[in-house]
Amino acid sequence: MKQTFTKLGGALFALLFLATSSASATITAKWDWKNQIPASITEANSEGAGAAFIEPSNVDGVMLSVSGIESTTYVKMAYNSSGYAQVNVGTQIHVPVVSTEDVVTVDIAANPAYTYVGGEQATGVQVIHKPTSDEVSQGYVVVEAKNGTSYPSCITVDLAYSLPIKTVYWDWKNNYPSGIRTVNIQKTSEEYIPSNDPNVSLIFVSGKLSNNGNSETDYSQFTEGSIVRVPVTSTSDIITVSFHPSGFNSNGKYKIGGTSQSSNPAIYNATSSDVANGYVEIISGGSYIYSIALDKGNPFTTATIGSTGWATFSNASATDFTGLTGVVDAYQVTGNSGSAITKNAVTTAAGNTGLLLNGDAGTYAIPVVASGTDLSSSNKLVAVATSTAVTAAAGDFTNFVLVGGSGTASFKKITGANSATVGAGKAYLQLAGSSFAPQLFFDADVTGIGAVKSINKEDGAYYNLAGQRVAQPQKGLYIVNGKKVIIK
């Protein structure tokens, strides 16, 4: 965590190192038609009724997803040599985001009133938009052409950290992942074709899937009767198959999941039977294939951190914080030392594990993974799946809930008939024993509260953590004569 030295109380104290997390952007992805970044942006000429496609950025794995507001919309996003994209009315561009700390910037070459960013009409040639919590939850910000043709010259997104992979691609049109255009398979035995996700591969079963190794060809020949399988794990998984229009067999002979298809692109939701099989099977009716996209139903969940910089968290599936270090840090709570909790940093956690998170106030996408570390033998945080009224613990245990009074986070003890509501996806602390202070504060490493040095005479007055003198102190943590004092 970044540490900032703060002087409090005028001449009274040279006080407190306050730990704050820094969520400054670490990744900047661009789609810059004006300056041709990436160079492939000049090939961004895609259109058609109901078309859906992707547009890679200068950062590997960060892509725009383009489609229509309805399946019948005539979608168009075409490069213009004057240095902008021509975007057809009704075309939506989805800009990926991971947190409310991200920044989406849209530069517009002409007619800005026809460009809407995050649902808001542009009022000038540049729009700067910070994602909302809802946009982080859906994984993208929408840039849409409304009422007329939109002319973006550059779209930039500053990301706080790498994207959780949400959509898996086998994209011959954009040669993504790199080298897919050299795939040349004609056989009757299984072969695996990598995607942009190292853990997901397309399974070739039989037939022919090839562009004969021609790296300039933006489609693959998918001969009649050829079979591939797309791995799925959830009924929320969605498969989109897009074909070259001049080589598309629209007679319904090709099938997805056993269902005949005649539309281009074809969109298919995985069924429970597909999930039980572990894949969706695509049988070609004879076509030239542009891309296969698998939109994974549960690639991430979200966590919201309040103004104190701390929050509890839990999720039904395992979660991975490896790529979020320094932006969102996760901890298990292992117990207490006097009036301070003790904690250990974690990188992964199994499903239904209570965690303590630290970061700047905001909402963040947390990657969901197949498995995580089992912390049940040491972690004292209890996961909450549905909103729960936490009461005093039974037996020789004590329950605590996270509170943020006076801007300082702490765990408050639940006693007697008292209770506190802990929301779904949160956690509470349960410790063995009953002799605890009314509140447990974070230890020095967690709160960043360092040594306190008095540079004035010891006057016996009470000061809060903002350096303000308190005439009638209540329960909580104060500074008295240069020392930390807890009033119970």
C-alpha positions as CSV (number, residue, x, y, z in Angstrom):
1,M,0.0,0.0,0.0
2,K,1.1,3.5,-0.7
3,Q,1.9,5.5,2.4
4,T,1.3,9.2,2.8
5,F,2.6,11.3,5.7
6,T,0.0,13.5,7.2
7,K,0.5,16.3,9.8
8,L,-2.4,16.6,12.2
9,G,-3.4,19.1,14.9
10,G,-1.3,22.1,13.9
11,A,1.8,22.1,16.2
12,L,0.5,19.2,18.3
13,F,1.6,16.1,16.4
14,A,3.8,14.9,13.7
15,L,1.4,12.1,13.3
16,L,0.2,9.0,11.5
17,F,1.2,7.3,8.4
18,L,-2.1,6.6,6.7
19,A,-2.1,3.7,4.4
20,T,-4.0,4.3,1.2
21,S,-4.2,2.0,-1.8
22,S,-3.3,3.5,-5.2
23,A,-5.6,2.4,-8.1
24,S,-3.8,4.4,-10.7
25,A,-4.2,3.0,-14.2
26,T,-1.6,0.4,-15.1
27,I,-2.8,-0.4,-18.6
28,T,-3.8,1.9,-21.4
29,A,-5.5,0.4,-24.5
30,K,-6.2,2.3,-27.6
31,W,-8.2,2.1,-30.8
32,D,-6.8,5.1,-32.6
33,W,-8.0,5.5,-36.2
34,K,-6.3,8.9,-36.5
35,N,-2.8,7.6,-35.6
36,Q,-3.3,4.0,-36.8
37,I,-2.8,2.4,-33.4
38,P,-2.8,-0.5,-33.6
39,A,-1.7,-0.8,-37.2
40,S,-4.5,-3.3,-37.9
41,I,-7.1,-0.5,-37.2
42,T,-7.0,0.3,-40.9
43,E,-8.5,-3.1,-41.6
44,A,-11.5,-2.3,-39.3
45,N,-14.1,-2.6,-42.1
46,S,-16.9,-4.8,-40.8
47,E,-20.6,-4.5,-41.5
48,G,-23.8,-6.5,-42.1
49,A,-27.3,-7.2,-40.8
50,G,-27.0,-8.5,-37.3
51,A,-23.2,-8.5,-37.5
52,A,-21.1,-9.0,-34.4
53,F,-17.3,-8.8,-34.3
54,I,-14.3,-7.7,-32.2
55,E,-11.6,-5.1,-32.7
56,P,-8.2,-5.7,-31.1
57,S,-6.4,-2.8,-29.4
58,N,-2.7,-2.1,-29.0
59,V,-2.8,-4.3,-25.8
60,D,-3.0,-8.0,-26.2
61,G,-6.3,-9.3,-24.9
62,V,-8.1,-6.0,-24.7
63,M,-10.7,-5.7,-27.4
64,L,-13.8,-3.8,-28.4
65,S,-16.9,-5.9,-29.0
66,V,-19.2,-4.5,-31.7
67,S,-22.8,-5.4,-32.4
68,G,-26.2,-3.9,-33.0
69,I,-28.8,-2.8,-30.5
70,E,-31.0,-5.5,-32.0
71,S,-30.2,-8.7,-33.9
72,T,-31.6,-7.2,-37.1
73,T,-29.6,-3.9,-36.9
74,Y,-27.3,-3.3,-39.8
75,V,-24.0,-2.9,-38.1
76,K,-21.1,-1.0,-39.5
77,M,-17.8,0.2,-38.2
78,A,-15.5,1.1,-41.1
79,Y,-12.0,2.8,-41.2
80,N,-11.9,6.1,-43.1
81,S,-8.5,7.2,-44.5
82,S,-9.2,10.7,-43.0
83,G,-8.5,9.2,-39.6
84,Y,-11.8,8.2,-38.0
85,A,-14.3,5.3,-37.9
86,Q,-17.6,5.5,-39.6
87,V,-20.1,3.9,-37.1
88,N,-23.6,3.2,-38.3
89,V,-26.8,4.2,-36.4
90,G,-27.7,1.5,-33.9
91,T,-24.2,0.1,-33.7
92,Q,-22.9,-0.4,-30.2
93,I,-19.3,-0.5,-29.2
94,H,-18.5,-2.2,-25.9
95,V,-15.4,-0.8,-24.2
96,P,-14.1,-3.2,-21.5
97,V,-13.6,-2.0,-18.0
98,V,-12.6,-3.5,-14.6
99,S,-13.3,-0.8,-12.0
100,T,-14.9,2.5,-11.3
101,E,-11.3,3.9,-11.2
102,D,-11.0,3.3,-14.9
103,V,-11.3,6.1,-17.5
104,V,-12.9,5.8,-20.9
105,T,-12.0,8.6,-23.4
106,V,-13.7,9.0,-26.7
107,D,-12.4,11.5,-29.3
108,I,-14.9,12.4,-32.0
109,A,-14.0,13.7,-35.5
110,A,-17.4,15.2,-36.4
111,N,-21.1,15.4,-35.3
112,P,-20.5,14.6,-31.6
113,A,-24.3,14.8,-30.9
114,Y,-24.7,11.4,-32.6
115,T,-22.3,9.7,-30.2
116,Y,-23.5,8.5,-26.8
117,V,-21.1,7.3,-24.1
118,G,-22.5,5.4,-21.1
119,G,-26.0,6.5,-22.3
120,E,-25.1,10.2,-22.3
121,Q,-25.0,12.3,-25.4
122,A,-21.7,13.8,-26.3
123,T,-21.6,17.6,-26.0
124,G,-18.1,18.1,-27.5
125,V,-15.4,16.5,-29.5
126,Q,-14.0,14.6,-26.4
127,V,-15.9,12.6,-23.8
128,I,-14.2,11.5,-20.6
129,H,-16.3,8.8,-18.8
130,K,-15.7,7.0,-15.5
131,P,-17.6,3.7,-15.3
132,T,-20.5,3.2,-12.9
133,S,-20.8,0.2,-10.6
134,D,-23.4,-1.2,-13.0
135,E,-21.0,-0.8,-16.0
136,V,-18.3,-2.6,-14.1
137,S,-20.7,-5.4,-13.2
138,Q,-21.6,-5.9,-16.9
139,G,-17.9,-5.6,-17.9
140,Y,-18.1,-2.7,-20.4
141,V,-19.1,0.9,-21.2
142,V,-21.4,1.3,-24.2
143,V,-20.4,3.8,-27.0
144,E,-23.4,4.0,-29.4
145,A,-24.3,5.8,-32.6
146,K,-27.8,7.3,-32.2
147,N,-29.9,9.4,-34.6
148,G,-27.0,9.6,-37.1
149,T,-23.6,8.3,-38.0
150,S,-20.9,8.5,-35.3
151,Y,-17.3,9.4,-36.2
152,P,-14.9,8.4,-33.3
153,S,-11.3,9.1,-34.1
154,C,-9.9,7.5,-31.0
155,I,-11.2,5.4,-28.1
156,T,-8.9,4.9,-25.1
157,V,-9.5,3.0,-21.9
158,D,-7.2,3.4,-18.8
159,L,-7.5,0.2,-16.8
160,A,-6.6,-0.3,-13.2
161,Y,-5.4,-3.8,-13.9
162,S,-5.6,-6.6,-16.5
163,L,-9.0,-7.8,-17.7
164,P,-10.5,-10.9,-16.2
165,I,-11.0,-12.9,-19.5
166,K,-14.7,-12.7,-20.2
167,T,-14.9,-13.6,-23.8
168,V,-12.8,-16.4,-25.4
169,Y,-12.1,-16.1,-29.1
170,W,-11.0,-18.1,-32.1
171,D,-11.0,-15.2,-34.6
172,W,-9.6,-15.8,-38.1
173,K,-10.8,-12.4,-39.2
174,N,-8.5,-10.5,-36.8
175,N,-5.9,-13.3,-36.5
176,Y,-6.6,-13.6,-32.8
177,P,-5.0,-15.3,-31.0
178,S,-1.9,-14.6,-33.1
179,G,-1.2,-17.5,-35.5
180,I,-4.8,-18.9,-35.8
181,R,-4.7,-18.2,-39.5
182,T,-2.1,-20.8,-39.9
183,V,-4.3,-23.6,-38.5
184,N,-4.6,-26.3,-41.2
185,I,-6.5,-29.4,-40.1
186,Q,-8.0,-32.1,-42.2
187,K,-8.3,-35.4,-40.4
188,T,-10.6,-37.6,-38.4
189,S,-8.9,-37.4,-35.0
190,E,-9.2,-34.8,-32.2
191,E,-6.9,-31.8,-32.2
192,Y,-6.9,-28.8,-29.9
193,I,-6.9,-25.1,-31.1
194,P,-5.8,-22.6,-28.5
195,S,-7.8,-19.4,-27.8
196,N,-6.9,-16.1,-26.1
197,D,-7.5,-17.9,-22.8
198,P,-4.6,-20.4,-22.0
199,N,-7.1,-22.6,-20.2
200,V,-9.7,-22.9,-23.0
201,S,-9.2,-24.7,-26.4
202,L,-11.5,-25.4,-29.3
203,I,-11.7,-29.2,-29.9
204,F,-11.5,-30.2,-33.6
205,V,-13.2,-33.6,-34.0
206,S,-13.2,-34.3,-37.7
207,G,-13.4,-32.8,-41.2
208,K,-11.5,-29.7,-42.4
209,L,-10.8,-26.4,-40.8
210,S,-8.2,-24.5,-42.8
211,N,-7.2,-21.4,-44.7
212,N,-4.3,-23.5,-46.1
213,G,-1.8,-21.6,-44.0
214,N,-2.4,-18.3,-45.8
215,S,-1.9,-15.7,-43.1
216,E,-3.6,-13.0,-45.2
217,T,-6.9,-14.8,-45.5
218,D,-9.4,-13.6,-42.8
219,Y,-11.5,-16.7,-42.7
220,S,-11.2,-20.4,-42.4
221,Q,-12.8,-23.0,-44.7
222,F,-15.2,-25.0,-42.6
223,T,-16.2,-27.8,-44.9
224,E,-19.6,-29.5,-44.8
225,G,-19.9,-32.2,-42.0
226,S,-16.9,-30.9,-40.1
227,I,-17.3,-30.9,-36.4
228,V,-15.8,-28.8,-33.6
229,R,-16.6,-28.6,-29.9
230,V,-16.7,-25.4,-27.8
231,P,-16.1,-26.2,-24.1
232,V,-18.8,-24.8,-21.7
233,T,-19.1,-24.8,-17.9
234,S,-22.3,-22.9,-17.3
235,T,-25.8,-22.4,-18.7
236,S,-24.9,-18.7,-18.7
237,D,-22.3,-19.4,-21.4
238,I,-23.1,-17.9,-24.8
239,I,-21.6,-19.0,-28.2
240,T,-21.5,-16.7,-31.2
241,V,-20.5,-18.0,-34.6
242,S,-19.9,-15.6,-37.4
243,F,-19.4,-16.5,-41.1
244,H,-18.0,-14.8,-44.2
245,P,-21.2,-13.6,-45.9
246,S,-20.1,-14.8,-49.4
247,G,-19.3,-18.3,-48.1
248,F,-22.2,-18.8,-45.8
249,N,-24.6,-21.7,-46.2
250,S,-27.9,-20.3,-45.0
251,N,-30.0,-23.4,-45.6
252,G,-30.0,-24.5,-42.0
253,K,-27.7,-27.4,-42.6
254,Y,-25.2,-26.3,-40.0
255,K,-26.0,-27.1,-36.4
256,I,-25.1,-25.7,-33.0
257,G,-25.9,-27.9,-30.0
258,G,-27.9,-30.1,-32.3
259,T,-30.1,-27.2,-33.4
260,S,-30.3,-26.2,-37.1
261,Q,-29.2,-22.7,-37.8
262,S,-29.8,-20.3,-40.7
263,S,-28.7,-16.9,-39.3
264,N,-25.4,-15.2,-39.5
265,P,-24.1,-14.7,-36.9
266,A,-25.7,-17.4,-34.9
267,I,-26.1,-16.9,-31.1
268,Y,-26.6,-20.0,-28.9
269,N,-27.0,-20.3,-25.1
270,A,-25.6,-23.4,-23.5
271,T,-28.1,-25.8,-22.1
272,S,-27.8,-28.0,-19.0
273,S,-27.2,-31.0,-21.3
274,D,-24.3,-29.1,-23.0
275,V,-22.8,-28.3,-19.5
276,A,-23.1,-32.0,-18.5
277,N,-21.3,-33.0,-21.7
278,G,-18.7,-30.2,-21.2
279,Y,-19.1,-28.8,-24.7
280,V,-21.3,-27.5,-27.4
281,E,-20.9,-29.2,-30.8
282,I,-20.9,-27.2,-34.0
283,I,-21.4,-29.2,-37.3
284,S,-20.7,-27.3,-40.5
285,G,-23.2,-27.0,-43.3
286,G,-20.4,-25.8,-45.6
287,S,-19.1,-22.3,-45.0
288,Y,-16.2,-19.9,-44.5
289,I,-15.9,-19.1,-40.8
290,Y,-14.9,-15.7,-39.5
291,S,-14.9,-16.4,-35.7
292,I,-16.2,-18.4,-32.8
293,A,-16.7,-16.5,-29.5
294,L,-17.5,-18.0,-26.1
295,D,-18.9,-15.4,-23.7
296,K,-18.3,-17.1,-20.3
297,G,-21.1,-16.7,-17.9
298,N,-19.1,-16.2,-14.7
299,P,-15.6,-14.8,-15.5
300,F,-15.8,-12.3,-12.6
301,T,-17.8,-11.0,-9.7
302,T,-17.6,-7.5,-8.3
303,A,-16.6,-6.1,-4.9
304,T,-17.4,-2.6,-3.7
305,I,-15.1,-0.8,-1.2
306,G,-16.4,2.2,0.8
307,S,-14.8,5.4,1.9
308,T,-12.8,3.8,4.7
309,G,-10.8,1.8,2.1
310,W,-11.9,-1.5,3.6
311,A,-14.7,-4.0,2.9
312,T,-15.6,-7.6,3.7
313,F,-16.2,-10.0,0.8
314,S,-17.3,-13.5,-0.1
315,N,-18.3,-15.3,-3.3
316,A,-19.9,-18.7,-4.0
317,S,-17.1,-19.5,-6.5
318,A,-13.4,-19.4,-6.0
319,T,-11.7,-16.0,-6.6
320,D,-8.3,-14.9,-7.7
321,F,-6.6,-11.6,-6.6
322,T,-3.2,-12.3,-8.1
323,G,-3.4,-9.6,-10.7
324,L,-5.0,-7.0,-8.4
325,T,-2.1,-6.5,-6.0
326,G,-1.7,-2.9,-5.0
327,V,-5.2,-2.1,-6.3
328,V,-7.4,-4.5,-4.3
329,D,-5.5,-6.4,-1.7
330,A,-7.2,-9.4,0.0
331,Y,-6.6,-10.8,3.5
332,Q,-7.8,-13.5,5.8
333,V,-8.3,-12.6,9.5
334,T,-6.6,-15.2,11.7
335,G,-7.4,-13.8,15.1
336,N,-6.5,-10.9,17.3
337,S,-3.7,-9.5,19.4
338,G,-5.3,-7.5,22.1
339,S,-7.5,-4.9,20.5
340,A,-6.0,-5.4,17.0
341,I,-7.0,-8.0,14.4
342,T,-4.3,-10.1,12.9
343,K,-4.4,-10.9,9.2
344,N,-2.5,-12.5,6.3
345,A,-2.5,-11.6,2.6
346,V,-4.1,-14.1,0.2
347,T,-4.0,-14.4,-3.5
348,T,-6.7,-17.0,-4.1
349,A,-9.6,-18.2,-2.0
350,A,-12.0,-21.1,-2.3
351,G,-15.7,-20.5,-2.8
352,N,-17.7,-19.3,0.3
353,T,-14.6,-17.8,2.0
354,G,-14.9,-14.6,4.0
355,L,-12.2,-12.1,3.1
356,L,-11.1,-8.5,4.0
357,L,-10.4,-6.2,1.1
358,N,-8.4,-3.0,1.0
359,G,-8.4,-0.4,-1.8
360,D,-9.6,3.0,-2.9
361,A,-13.3,3.5,-2.7
362,G,-15.0,2.0,-5.8
363,T,-16.3,-1.1,-7.5
364,Y,-13.9,-3.7,-8.9
365,A,-14.2,-6.8,-11.1
366,I,-12.8,-9.8,-9.2
367,P,-11.8,-12.8,-11.4
368,V,-13.7,-16.0,-10.7
369,V,-11.7,-19.2,-11.1
370,A,-12.3,-23.0,-10.9
371,S,-10.6,-23.5,-7.6
372,G,-8.8,-21.5,-4.9
373,T,-7.0,-21.9,-1.6
374,D,-8.8,-23.5,1.3
375,L,-8.5,-21.1,4.3
376,S,-11.0,-22.8,6.6
377,S,-8.4,-24.0,9.1
378,S,-7.1,-20.5,9.8
379,N,-9.5,-17.9,8.6
380,K,-12.0,-16.5,11.2
381,L,-14.2,-14.6,8.7
382,V,-17.6,-16.2,8.0
383,A,-19.0,-15.8,4.4
384,V,-22.5,-14.5,4.0
385,A,-24.4,-15.8,0.9
386,T,-27.7,-13.9,1.5
387,S,-28.4,-10.8,3.6
388,T,-28.2,-11.9,7.3
389,A,-28.9,-10.3,10.6
390,V,-25.8,-11.2,12.7
391,T,-26.6,-11.6,16.4
392,A,-24.4,-12.4,19.4
393,A,-22.7,-15.8,18.9
394,A,-23.8,-18.9,20.7
395,G,-21.5,-20.7,23.1
396,D,-18.0,-19.5,23.8
397,F,-17.7,-17.4,20.6
398,T,-18.0,-13.7,19.8
399,N,-19.3,-12.2,16.5
400,F,-18.0,-8.9,15.1
401,V,-19.2,-6.9,12.1
402,L,-17.2,-4.4,10.1
403,V,-18.1,-0.7,10.8
404,G,-16.8,2.6,9.6
405,G,-17.6,5.1,12.2
406,S,-15.7,8.5,12.0
407,G,-14.2,7.3,8.8
408,T,-12.1,4.6,10.6
409,A,-12.8,0.9,9.9
410,S,-13.0,-1.6,12.8
411,F,-14.8,-4.7,13.8
412,K,-17.6,-4.1,16.4
413,K,-18.6,-6.7,18.8
414,I,-22.3,-7.9,18.8
415,T,-23.6,-8.3,22.3
416,G,-26.9,-9.0,24.1
417,A,-29.9,-8.7,21.9
418,N,-28.2,-6.4,19.4
419,S,-27.8,-7.4,15.8
420,A,-26.3,-6.0,12.5
421,T,-27.3,-6.8,9.0
422,V,-24.5,-8.1,6.8
423,G,-25.3,-8.1,3.1
424,A,-24.9,-10.9,0.6
425,G,-21.4,-11.3,-0.7
426,K,-20.0,-9.9,2.6
427,A,-18.6,-11.6,5.8
428,Y,-18.4,-11.2,9.5
429,L,-15.8,-12.1,12.1
430,Q,-16.2,-14.9,14.6
431,L,-13.6,-15.5,17.3
432,A,-13.5,-18.1,20.0
433,G,-13.8,-16.7,23.5
434,S,-15.8,-13.9,25.0
435,S,-13.2,-11.5,26.6
436,F,-12.8,-9.0,23.8
437,A,-12.8,-5.2,23.6
438,P,-16.0,-3.7,22.1
439,Q,-14.1,-2.9,18.9
440,L,-11.1,-4.6,17.2
441,F,-9.0,-2.2,15.2
442,F,-6.7,-3.1,12.4
443,D,-3.1,-3.7,13.4
444,A,-0.4,-1.2,12.4
445,D,0.4,-2.9,9.1
446,V,-3.3,-2.9,8.1
447,T,-4.2,0.6,9.1
448,G,-0.8,2.1,8.5
449,I,-0.9,3.9,11.8
450,G,2.7,4.2,12.8
451,A,4.4,5.6,15.9
452,V,2.9,8.8,17.4
453,K,5.3,11.4,18.5
454,S,4.3,14.3,20.7
455,I,6.0,17.6,19.9
456,N,4.1,19.6,22.6
457,K,3.6,19.3,26.3
458,E,1.4,16.4,27.6
459,D,-1.8,18.2,28.2
460,G,-4.1,15.1,28.8
461,A,-6.5,16.2,26.0
462,Y,-8.2,13.6,23.7
463,Y,-7.7,13.9,19.9
464,N,-9.4,11.8,17.2
465,L,-7.5,10.3,14.3
466,A,-8.2,13.5,12.3
467,G,-6.2,15.5,14.8
468,Q,-9.2,17.2,16.2
469,R,-9.6,17.8,19.9
470,V,-12.6,15.9,21.5
471,A,-14.2,17.4,24.5
472,Q,-16.3,14.4,25.5
473,P,-14.8,11.3,24.0
474,Q,-17.1,8.3,23.4
475,K,-16.1,4.7,22.7
476,G,-13.2,4.4,20.2
477,L,-9.6,5.1,19.5
478,Y,-8.0,8.4,20.5
479,I,-4.6,10.0,20.9
480,V,-3.8,11.1,24.5
481,N,-0.4,12.5,25.5
482,G,1.0,11.2,22.2
483,K,-0.2,7.6,22.7
484,K,-3.1,5.6,21.3
485,V,-5.8,5.0,23.8
486,I,-9.0,2.9,23.4
487,I,-12.1,3.8,25.3
488,K,-14.3,0.8,25.9
